[in-house]
Amino acid sequence: MTLVVRRVGAESAAAVHAVVRAAFGARPPLDPPADALAETPDSIGAALAAGGGLLATLEGHPVGALVMEADGRTVWLRRFGVVPSAQRLGVAGALVAEALSIADGDEVAVVAREELPATVDFWRGHGFVEPDQPDQPDQPGQPGRRSPYVELRRAVPRTHPAPDADAMRALGRLVGGLVRAGDLVVLSGELGAGKTTFTQGLGAGLGVRGDVTSPTFVIARVHPSLSGGPALVHADAYRLGGIDELDDLDLDASLDEAVTVVEWGTGIAEGLADSRLEVRIARSPTAVAEGELDPRTVTIVPVGPRWLGVEWP
């Protein structure tokens, strides 16, 4: 089956409304009832005209939809639903991925219902977390909650072109100006993609001592700060059997007090911290076929609560 997710406006109000009615109408009764059930084609059309939305189709038939609402640098996903006949076919995940790719803001946010734990778990599985908020009288100690609603957010991934080594270092320097002690950066990309070049820029942004070179043959290097800031721990996970081996290394800096950058770290290094930056470097297939290194594209994926509220240059 062919799944297509496209951005739509008020012209698709009827199709989006039909999806919303079918999706929310199939859910268990809630108290208070879901606001989505009170929507009309006109109200959906007005929301789509203001912020746009997404419509998913299978073989041309509308099966999933959401409405986007901008609030400052936050993009809210409203009326998110998939018709019962198309659930568990990847429609919901495709909607989330497309929303993250087009969101014009720093964060994407949703509101789920406590009575629907599977829905809350779905959003958590896609990297959304409950933001820290002052305790609410009806839910003491529960971040991001005003019963029966659960607010979940995640930072928006960012994609940057890196046509040459200077651009790659400049991007690393930008990230070096944002990270702080305890942060984890996980680098991925094939051999020669520019992982070490990116780290050179990050080290320059942190203001650390020593030349940043590939750690392949030493597994990890520590670069102390020249200005009293965090050290840079630069590690290569290619030859590590697991992240425990990195923890066991006799490093001169505690990972909690340093910025840790792990090359080839996908699938290994994520356990070092609840939050991380995943930096994915991709080379152009055409350039690879012709034996060239450039151009490259860098996608920075902030994961976890640490990156909520961070303003990116």
Sequence and secondary structure as in RCSB ss.txt:
>XXXX:A:sequence
MTLVVRRVGAESAAAVHAVVRAAFGARPPLDPPADALAETPDSIGAALAAGGGLLATLEGHPVGALVMEADGRTV
WLRRFGVVPSAQRLGVAGALVAEALSIADGDEVAVVAREELPATVDFWRGHGFVEPDQPDQPDQPGQPGRRSPYV
ELRRAVPRTHPAPDADAMRALGRLVGGLVRAGDLVVLSGELGAGKTTFTQGLGAGLGVRGDVTSPTFVIARVHPS
LSGGPALVHADAYRLGGIDELDDLDLDASLDEAVTVVEWGTGIAEGLADSRLEVRIARSPTAVAEGELDPRTVTI
VPVGPRWLGVEWP
>XXXX:A:secstr
  EEEEEE GGGHHHHHHHHHHHHHTS   SS  GGGG  HHHHHHHHHHH EEEEEETTEEEEEEEEEEETTEE
EEEEEEE GGGTTTTHHHHHHHHHHHH  SSEEEEEEETT HHHHHHHHHTT B      BTTBTT TTEETTEE
EEEEE  EEEEE SHHHHHHHHHHHHTT  TT EEEEE  TTSSHHHHHHHHHHHHTBSS     TTTSEEEE B
SSSS EEEEEE TT SSHHHHHHS  SS GGGEEEEEET TTTGGGG SSEEEEEEEE HHHHHTT    EEEEE
EEESGGGTT    
